[in-house]
Amino acid sequence: MADPFDTAGLRRRVLAAWAGSPARFREDANAEEDLVRGGYRDRLLVELAQNAADAAARAGVPGRLRLELAEDGAGGEVLRAANTGAPLDAAGVQGLATLRASGKRDEPTSVGRFGVGFAAVLAVTDEPAVHSTTGGVRFAADRTRAEVAALPALADEVARRDGAVPVLRLPWPTDGTPPEGFATEVVLPLRAGSRAAVRTALEEVEAELLLALPGLAAVDVVLDGAVRSLSARYDNTAERPPRAQLTDGDRTTTWRLQRRDGVLPEELLAGRPVEEREGRAWTLTWAVPLDEDGRPASLPLPQRVHAPTPSDEPLTLPARLIAPFPLGPDRRHVLPGPVTDELVAAAAGGYADLVAGLADDGAVLALVPRIGLAGAELDAALCTAALERLREAAWLPVAGAERDRQTPGRAAVLAEPTEERVAALTGVLPGLLPADWSGRGDQPALAALGVRRVGTAEVVEAVRGVTRPPGWWARLYAALDGAEREELAALPVPLADGRTAHGPAGVLLPDERLPVARLGPLGLRVADPDAVAPATARRLLERLGARPATAAAVLDDPGVRAAVEASVDAADDDWSADRDPASVADAVLALVAAAGPGPSELPWLAALALPDADGGWAPAGELVLPGSRFGAVLAEGALGALDPALDADPDVLRAVGVLDGFALVGAEDPDDLDVDGAREWADAVLDRLPADAPAPSWPPLTAVRDLELVDDWVGALPLLAELPAEAWADVVLGGVPVPGYLRWWLCTHPVLGGRRPDRLRHPEAAELQGLYEPADAPPALLDLLRPPASVADVLADVDGALDLLDRLGDPRRTVAPAVLRTVHARLAAALDGVDVEPPDRVRVAPDRVVPAGEAVVLDAPWLQPLVDSPLVPAGGAPGPVADLLDLPLAGEVVRARVASPPVRVVRWADVPGAGLAAARLGLAELPGEVAVHEPLRAGGRAVPWWPGGRAGPDAVDGTPVALGRALAWRAGAWPLRQALAEAFAHPDQAAALAAEDAVGP
C-alpha cells in the first residue's frame, strides 16, 4: 500500500524512542490519556469543526463540514466528518501523530494551533482514520498494542496499564477517499458505549458554533438520513453595524456583532509559550441575537467565554464573547496575566460600543452587567470593566429629546414609570429617561449604572400646593394610576364646592346619574366632576380610598348600613322628621332601585324596617310579599306579611330581602348556617366519609331557610324545584360527593305524601321492589330528591342500613332472589363497627321470614343437607352475617364426618368429562384424586359431597352435581360449580361444550 506521508518512518522513530526510553512511552500514554479524559473529553464535534475551519482558511475557500452518523455494515455505527479546504499533508500527519506540536503554528488565522485537538476523537473510537485527496492515514489501538508488545522494554509497562497504549502516536497508511466535493473526511468507527452520546451531541449542534469559526460557512448534520443544515452569512456593509445571519434548518436568527482589532505590545509576550509569541495581532467579537423587531434578545446565563471555541470560563454578560485569550494546557481555562488583562480592557470597550450601538430603546438595558453576579475571576474582571466603560459613556437618551445623549450619572428615572407620568413630568425632573428605559425589570441595570431614582412620594410632594385647573389634575391622576398606594396617600383632590381635600380617603366620586342633592344630609365629600372624569383618574382615587358615589356605593357606606341595622330598634324612638323609619325606608328603597340587582348581595339590607300588615315595623327579611305563592305554603303566622299599602317595586322589595320564595343562605362552615338541622346534616355528611379520612376542609356551603315553617308540601316542592342548581348541588368533601343540605333535609322529612323520600324507592328501581314503596312524584322532582334506586343507595348511610335490616325481617315484604343472596353480607359490611340490636325475625327466602332463634347461617356448603334449620343467605361473608344477626353458624351446629367407605379412588384427570372441566378452570389437567362413595354418608345422612382437606381426596356420591361442587370448592372457583357439573354430566358432548365455551361470555 502506498505511504505518501511516510508513516512507516514516523512509526519507526516513535518506536525507537519508546524502546530507548520507556519513560517516554509513559509520558506519551499519560499525556494522551489526560487529553482524552480531561480538556478534550467532550470536545469532539468542536474540534472536528475547528479543523474544518482551519482547512478552509488554508485553502482560502468558504468552509463546509458534513457530519454524518451512519451504520458501518457490521452492526455498528460510524461518525463521518467531511470538510472542504486544504487536504491532508505531511505536516498535518506529523501534527496528528504528535502531542502539542501542531503544523498550524505559522498560520495566523488558524483556530487550532496546539497539536492536541484531534485527541478528542479517542473519547468515542479506538480506530480513527483520515481520508484525503492526497492520501489517508489511520490509527488503531490494537495495531499499536501489537507493535508495543514486540518491544521487551515496554512489556512490564503495558501490563501495568492493562494494555492501554497511546493510540495517536503510530499512524498507518490507509485507502479511502473523501466524498465528492470534499477534501478530507475523518472516519470514526464508534465504540458501543459512545453511540448515544455522539447522537445527542449531533442533535445539539447549534448554528452559533459558526460565530467562533468564521472560516466555516456551513455545517450539514445527517442523522437517520435526514439532513439539518447550519450556515452563517455576514453583513459587513458600511450602512449599518456588522451582523451575522445564522440558519438552522428553516429557522434564521440575526446577530449583532461588535468587533475590535489590535496588536499586543511586544513586552506582553515574554511570558507566553514560545510557539504563541509570534501571534501579536488579535481580533475579538461580541455577538448578541436580535428579535424580529431588531432589539437585543439576551442569551441565557451563564454564557461561556469562547477563546475562540467554548471554554469552561463562565460569563454572566448576556452576549457571546469570542476572543483569543491565552488558555492553560487543558484548553478550558484562561490563564491570568498581562495578555489577559489587555484583552479584558479591549473587550470591555467593545461591549460598551455594542450596548451604545443598540441604544434605540430600553431593551438594551438587559445587557447592562449586574453587580455581584460574577461567575469567576475572569467574568468579574470583564463585568467590572464593561460597567465602568458604560458609566463613563454618554449613551442614555433624554425624555422629550431622545436624540440627545447623557451619561448615566446625569440621568434620572421614575421609580414607578409610565409614558403618561414621564410626559407629565418632562421638564420638571432634569435628565428624566424615556418611559421605555425605566421599566420595573430594568431597575437593577439602572442602579448598576448609577442612574438617580425618583420615588412617587417625591412627585406628590412636588405637586402639593400647586394651583391647576381640574383638567390638569385629571391628567395627573391618570398618569399616577398604578403607583404605590402608600406614596399617594397625601395626593390633593379638588372638591365640587371649591375646597381641596388633603388626600383621597373618604372622597366620593360622583356618578352622572346620581341625584347628588339628595346626598346632602349624609355629609359626604364629593370630588369636582371634571377632575375625576377620566376612568383612570377615578380608578386611582378609588384605590386610594375614594368611593364611587353611585347608588350601590352609597348603599355600602358604613353610615347607611348602620342606619338600616338600627331601623327596627329605633322605630319607636323620637326620630327627627328626616330620619323616621318611613324616610329611611324610602331612601334605601330608592337607592336599591337605582343600584339594580347588586344590592341583593348585601344581606344586611334584610334588616331594613318596613311596615307590616298589622301596622307595625319588622325587618324586611322576615316579611312575605302579599299574595305570593310562598306565603301560601307556610304555616299560618310563621312569618309576617308586608303592608299591602306600601308602594314599591316588587323587585326592589325582593332585593332588600322581602320573601317571595325560599331564600338561600351561605356560609363557609356548617356551624355558621342558620337553618334547621344544620348540625345534623353536617354529622350525616361526615358519617359518609371513610373512617380514616382526614378532617375535611368544607367548601362554600349553600342552604335553604324556613323549610321547617312549611305546612303545604304539595305546593312547596314545586317552589323548591325552581331554585337554582346551587341549592340542590352535592357537597364534595375529600373527593366524595354527598347530598347537600336541601336534598338531605327533604329526604329525611315526610314531604312526599307524608313519607320520607329516603324511605321510598325510585319507581324504576327493580332491585328494591317488595322492600320499599315507590315514590309518587313528577320525574323532574324525583331527579332532585333522588330516592334510593339500589341497595347501595340505601346502605350509603347508617340510618338507611338499619332501616333496611328492619324491613328484611318484616313478613309483609318480599325480596328479589338476586338481592337476598348478598344483602345480608352487604349490611354486615355497612354496619361494621356500629352497635346494632339483632332483629327478632330474619329472612331465609324471598317471601319467608322466621324467628331469629330458628335460623342458622350456612358457612360451609357441604353441610347444607345436615342442617334442619332455615338458612340465612350469607353472600360469602358467613362470619360477619352471623355476628350481625346474632345467629349460629352451621359449622357450629353440625358436627359430622364421612362415615361411608369409598367404592373407588380415582384421579380427577380420569373422571369422564375431566378434560372439559380442566379447560373451564384454565388448567392443562385436573390434579389430585377423588373418592367415590355409593352412597356417601356423613352425620348419619346421605350427602352428595364432602371436602377432603389437605389429608385426603374429596368425597363424592358420583353424581355430576357432586363432582362439580367438590372440584369447584377444591379449585377455589365456587361460582363455576354449575359449569363444572355440566362438564361431568355430558362427557360425550365435550367437543360441543368446548366450542360453546369458546364463543360464550
Secondary structure, 3 states (H helix, E strand, C coil): CCCCCCHHHHHHHHHHHHHHCHHHHHHHHHHHHHHHHCCCCCCHHHHHHHHHHHHHHHHCCCEEEEEEEEECCCCCEEEEEEECCCCCCHHHHHHHCCCCCCCCCCCCCCCCCCCCHHHHHHHCCCCCEEEECCEEEECCHHHHHHHHHCCHHHHHHHHHCCCCCCHHHCCEECCCCCCCCCCEEEEEECCHHHHHHHHHHHHCCCHHHHHHCCCEEEEEEEECCEEEEEEEEEECCCCCCCEEEEEECCEEEEEEEEEEEEECCHHHHCCCCHHHCCCCEEEEEEEEEECCCCCECCCCCCEEEECCCEEEEEECCCCEEECCCCECCCCCCECCCHHHHHHHHHHHHHHHHHHHHCCCCHHHHHHCCCCCCCCCHHHHHHHHHHHHHHHHCCCEEECCEEEEEECHHHCEEECCCCHHHHHHHCCCCCCECCHHHCCHHHHHHHHHHCCEEECHHHHHHHHCCCCCCHHHHHHHHHHHCCCCCHHHCCCCEEECCCCEECCCCCEEEECCCCCHHHHHHHCCEEECHHHHCCHHHHHHHHHCCCEEECHHHHHCCHHHHHHHHCCCCCCCCCCCHHHCHHHHHHHHHHHHHHHCCHHHHCHHHHHCEEEECCCCEEEHHHEECCCCHHHHHECCCCCEEECCCCCCCHHHHHHCCCECCCCEEEECCHHHCCCCCHHHHHHHHHHCCCCCCCCCCCCCEEEECCHHHECCHHHHHHHHHCCCHHHHCCEEECCEEECCHHHHHHHCCCCECCECHHHCECCCCHHHCCCCCECCCCHHHHHHHCCCCCHHHHCCCHHHHHHHHHHHCCCCCCCCHHHHHHHHHHHHHHCCCCCCCCCCEEEEECCEEEEHHHCEECCCHHHHHHCCCCEECCCCCHHHHHHHHCCCEHHHHCCCCECCCCCEEEEHHHCCCHHHHHHHHCCCCCCCEEEECCCCEECCEECCEECCCCCCCEEECCCHHHHHHHHHHHHCCHHHHHHHHHHHHCHHHHHHHHHHHHHCC
